[in-house]
Amino acid sequence: MLADSFVTDLLKLILINVVLSCDNALLIALVCRNLPPQVQKKAYWWGSIGTVVLKVGLTFVAAKLLLIPYLQAAGGLMLGYIAVGLLRQGEDRPVMQQQSHLWKAVQTIMIADLVMSIDNTVAVAAIAGGDLLLISIGFVISVPLILFGADVVTKLMERIPSLISLSAAFLGYAAWEMVRKDRAVGPMLTEHLATLEVLIPWLIVASLLLYGRKQAARVVTVPFFKSGHHRKRHVRPDRER
């Protein structure tokens, strides 16, 4: 009976982690999209492993953290800042700075995932009943899902650049949800902005989509005939000919 209960809880955790892995894969793909291919793989691994370690530790304190006023709101503002920053990333990456960009990407992944995961890990802790082994197994199983998902999404972003703006808009929406759910800020929003509460997240999404489109319009592909390759540089649209 105990074994059956363990397996049932593990299956529930795996199902939750499959859903949560979609967020992680999207975030990792968005952060790593401009890294060179050989650096991307390392960022995927370190970002995924760091995410799992953070979530295991966060699971045991998430419920208490949610009780701290303004913490979720601050996390939401941080996530919004990260979303805008990711849209501003340039396409060029100097070879000599690849290693620093790798660790900067991993750091961004872990910070963004940390602020996104506080409320999600409460559900994980509730199902696991505080069982560290169960929690660890569930999160470890999610690593290959995150790696596979991030690789697929990154390739899709290369083929469909508009997915970059859509991904950033998703992070912006998630940031608003964090602010809205904050135990101190949420009631104030409901009291003073009740009529706009439904409209605000869509304004955020629309703003990020427009900003992403504006940033994408600044990147123009220019032939580089001497090497037989193409490179991208930033050009003001009104100067294009």
C-alpha distance (Angstrom), angle and dihedral (degrees) to the residues before:
residue distance angle dihedral
M1 . . .
L2 3.81 . .
A3 3.82 90.6 .
D4 3.80 90.8 50.1
S5 3.80 90.7 51.3
F6 3.82 90.9 49.1
V7 3.81 91.9 51.0
T8 3.81 92.0 46.4
D9 3.81 92.6 50.8
L10 3.81 90.6 45.4
L11 3.82 91.2 53.1
K12 3.80 89.6 50.3
L13 3.81 90.7 50.7
I14 3.81 91.9 48.1
L15 3.82 90.0 51.8
I16 3.81 91.5 50.4
N17 3.80 91.2 46.5
V18 3.81 91.1 51.2
V19 3.80 88.4 57.4
L20 3.81 93.9 43.5
S21 3.81 91.3 46.1
C22 3.79 89.1 66.3
D23 3.82 88.9 64.8
N24 3.80 91.8 46.3
A25 3.81 93.6 47.6
L26 3.81 91.2 49.6
L27 3.80 92.0 49.0
I28 3.82 94.2 47.5
A29 3.81 92.3 47.2
L30 3.81 91.4 50.4
V31 3.81 93.3 49.2
C32 3.83 95.7 43.8
R33 3.79 101.0 39.8
N34 3.83 94.8 102.9
L35 3.81 97.5 44.3
P36 3.82 119.1 105.2
P37 3.85 111.9 -96.3
Q38 3.82 94.5 -107.9
V39 3.80 90.7 51.1
Q40 3.82 92.9 43.8
K41 3.80 92.4 64.4
K42 3.81 91.6 52.9
A43 3.80 91.0 47.5
Y44 3.82 90.3 50.8
W45 3.81 91.4 53.1
W46 3.79 98.5 42.8
G47 3.80 92.7 41.0
S48 3.82 92.1 50.2
I49 3.81 94.2 45.4
G50 3.81 91.9 46.3
T51 3.80 89.8 49.2
V52 3.82 92.4 53.1
V53 3.82 93.5 47.0
L54 3.80 91.1 49.5
K55 3.80 92.5 48.4
V56 3.80 93.7 50.0
G57 3.80 90.4 52.7
L58 3.79 93.9 40.3
T59 3.81 93.4 52.3
F60 3.81 92.2 73.5
V61 3.80 96.3 50.1
A62 3.82 102.7 29.8
A63 3.81 95.3 96.1
K64 3.81 91.1 53.0
L65 3.80 93.0 45.2
L66 3.81 90.6 55.3
L67 3.80 88.3 60.7
I68 3.83 92.8 60.6
P69 3.83 109.3 98.8
Y70 3.81 117.2 -120.3
L71 3.83 93.4 6.1
Q72 3.81 95.2 108.7
A73 3.80 90.7 42.6
A74 3.80 90.5 53.0
G75 3.80 89.7 48.1
G76 3.80 90.0 50.5
L77 3.81 91.9 52.3
M78 3.80 89.5 49.0
L79 3.80 91.3 50.6
G80 3.81 90.4 49.3
Y81 3.80 90.0 51.8
I82 3.81 89.8 50.6
A83 3.83 91.3 50.1
V84 3.81 91.9 53.8
G85 3.81 91.2 44.4
L86 3.80 91.7 53.2
L87 3.81 90.4 55.1
R88 3.80 89.3 53.2
Q89 3.80 94.5 54.7
G90 3.78 112.4 123.9
E91 3.78 123.2 -129.4
D92 3.81 97.7 -127.7
R93 3.80 120.9 85.9
P94 3.83 117.8 -177.5
V95 3.80 111.7 -132.7
M96 3.78 92.9 -131.8
Q97 3.80 91.2 58.7
Q98 3.80 98.9 47.3
Q99 3.79 94.0 107.1
S100 3.80 93.2 52.0
H101 3.80 90.6 47.4
L102 3.81 89.1 52.0
W103 3.80 94.0 57.8
K104 3.80 92.0 39.6
A105 3.83 88.5 55.4
V106 3.81 92.0 47.7
Q107 3.81 90.4 49.1
T108 3.82 91.6 50.6
I109 3.82 91.3 48.5
M110 3.79 93.3 51.1
I111 3.82 95.4 45.7
A112 3.82 93.6 47.3
D113 3.80 92.8 44.6
L114 3.79 91.0 48.0
V115 3.80 93.9 56.4
M116 3.83 91.8 42.3
S117 3.79 95.9 49.7
I118 3.81 104.7 53.9
D119 3.81 97.0 93.4
N120 3.83 94.2 35.8
T121 3.79 93.3 56.0
V122 3.81 90.5 57.0
A123 3.81 88.3 68.1
V124 3.81 90.5 47.8
A125 3.81 92.0 50.7
A126 3.80 91.5 48.5
I127 3.81 93.1 53.8
A128 3.81 94.2 42.6
G129 3.80 92.8 47.7
G130 3.81 90.5 -140.5
D131 3.83 92.9 -57.3
L132 3.83 103.5 152.4
L133 3.82 93.1 -163.9
L134 3.79 92.4 52.2
I135 3.80 92.6 46.5
S136 3.81 92.6 47.8
I137 3.82 94.2 48.8
G138 3.80 91.2 48.6
F139 3.79 93.2 51.4
V140 3.82 94.9 42.7
I141 3.81 89.6 54.6
S142 3.80 88.0 55.0
V143 3.85 93.1 60.2
P144 3.84 97.0 79.9
L145 3.81 89.0 44.3
I146 3.81 90.3 54.3
L147 3.83 92.7 45.8
F148 3.80 93.6 48.6
G149 3.80 92.9 44.0
A150 3.82 93.9 48.1
D151 3.81 91.6 50.2
V152 3.82 92.4 49.7
V153 3.81 93.9 46.1
T154 3.83 92.5 47.1
K155 3.81 90.6 54.0
L156 3.80 90.4 47.7
M157 3.82 89.9 51.4
E158 3.79 89.5 54.9
R159 3.80 90.5 53.8
I160 3.80 97.7 36.4
P161 3.84 108.9 33.3
S162 3.81 91.8 -177.1
L163 3.82 87.5 72.6
I164 3.81 87.6 72.2
S165 3.81 91.4 63.1
L166 3.81 91.2 42.3
S167 3.81 90.6 52.6
A168 3.80 92.2 49.4
A169 3.83 89.2 47.7
F170 3.81 88.7 53.5
L171 3.81 90.0 53.4
G172 3.81 88.7 48.8
Y173 3.79 90.7 53.1
A174 3.82 90.4 47.9
A175 3.83 88.7 50.4
W176 3.81 90.8 54.6
E177 3.80 91.3 49.2
M178 3.79 89.7 54.3
V179 3.81 91.4 51.7
R180 3.82 91.5 46.1
K181 3.82 92.7 50.8
D182 3.82 94.5 50.0
R183 3.81 108.4 120.2
A184 3.82 92.3 -132.8
V185 3.81 103.5 33.3
G186 3.82 97.3 37.3
P187 3.84 96.8 66.0
M188 3.81 90.7 46.0
L189 3.81 91.0 53.2
T190 3.80 90.8 48.9
E191 3.81 91.3 49.2
H192 3.81 100.0 44.5
L193 3.82 103.9 24.0
A194 3.78 102.1 32.6
T195 3.82 93.2 131.8
L196 3.81 93.0 48.5
E197 3.80 98.7 39.9
V198 3.80 92.7 94.7
L199 3.80 93.6 43.1
I200 3.82 99.3 48.0
P201 3.85 98.3 71.7
W202 3.79 91.4 50.7
L203 3.79 90.7 49.6
I204 3.79 88.3 52.8
V205 3.81 91.6 49.3
A206 3.83 92.3 47.4
S207 3.82 91.9 47.8
L208 3.81 92.6 51.8
L209 3.82 91.8 46.7
L210 3.81 91.2 51.3
Y211 3.80 92.3 45.2
G212 3.80 90.7 48.8
R213 3.79 90.8 50.7
K214 3.80 90.4 49.9
Q215 3.82 91.4 50.8
A216 3.82 91.7 47.4
A217 3.82 90.4 51.8
R218 3.81 89.5 60.0
V219 3.82 92.8 61.2
V220 3.80 112.5 84.5
T221 3.80 124.9 179.1
V222 3.82 111.3 -126.7
P223 3.84 123.7 -171.5
F224 3.77 114.9 -115.5
F225 3.78 99.3 -159.2
K226 3.80 100.1 -179.3
S227 3.79 94.0 64.1
G228 3.79 96.5 31.4
H229 3.82 90.3 -122.8
H230 3.76 135.8 104.9
R231 3.72 126.0 -120.4
K232 3.79 133.8 -170.5
R233 3.76 126.9 -127.7
H234 3.77 134.1 173.9
V235 3.81 114.5 -103.0
R236 3.75 130.5 171.4
P237 3.82 107.7 -113.0
D238 3.83 92.7 -132.1
R239 3.83 89.2 60.5
E240 3.79 96.1 52.5
R241 3.81 117.0 112.6
